[in-house]
Amino acid sequence: MDAFYASVEQRDDPQLRGKPVIVAWKGKRSVVCAASYEARSFGVRSAMPAIRAERLCPGAIFVPPDFTRYRSVSHSVREIFKRHTDLIEPLSLDEAYLDVTENKTRLPTATLVARTIREQIRQELNLTASAGVAPNKFLAKIASDWRKPDGLFVIQPNEVEAFLLPLPLGRLPGVGKVTGERLANLGAQTVGDLRRLDMAVLEQQFGRYGLRLHELARGVDNTEVVSDRPTQSISVEDTFENDVPLLETEVMIRRLAEKLWNASRKESRIARTVVLKLKTSEFKTLTRSYTPHSPPSSCEELTNIALALRERVNLDGQQRFRLVGVGLSNFREPTDAGAQPALFE
């Protein structure tokens, strides 16, 4: 979906159409949830501090997020997908992979399926969506961003090499600033450069991810579209009104741990690992994790582990923090979790 939250707001309020809309709570502690394309032209992006967005686009209209409404619209989009295939792997409220190798409407090509879905979204929901069509998930993801907004881009099997080779390495999943710099030190700036690197060198430098890079450079991605993928992790976080020292994070950690514990009770699978996330006033993110012998069996135990993880943050006592989060990951089936089932009844 194109600028999803902002587009829903513009659709539902005609006075917002054609104007720079930022979905966020206005204030120095808020971050941008979404920005309309009118706001993006000023450099506003998702996850940007709202105060910076306001400086970049002084005339922007701030709209507080309404996630209940966005989830409802997302559900309507998903219902349109289901007319065509049951193989749907959601990535978020506004993005999903669809395997249409065999589609319910018996349309002859994936391109025609994508075109039909986009038209149905436009006609029924008065919103626009962009689609990428390709032989695998990796390429389809890149293609979906190629002609945003309201675009359709197709990579045919015989076009993969010509499309990939000139791409900058930042287009590959997992290649951020640090990995990009390490690859540049190996002489790789584009996918074509990456393809010329020996697989053994990539494995030595990046471990298992090096093998993944070797495959991506050749357009290989054998991961399947998996519907109803089981939960891998859940987390909750919150931003302080004012930056606080580490010792003053305890109340927030306790509150978040209780919220996380209640959310985890809705999962049929059991989490093995507790994660603590802290963001400094300089926006540096720190994480600490711990996997106990047995999964946390109570809110109190979860809270105590999270607080113990805080003790592993070895920073100057003057350091201040703007955000804290608590998470659970490494989910397992109850029989594999190494815990007594009675504790989780």
Disulfide bonds with the S-S distance in Angstrom:
none
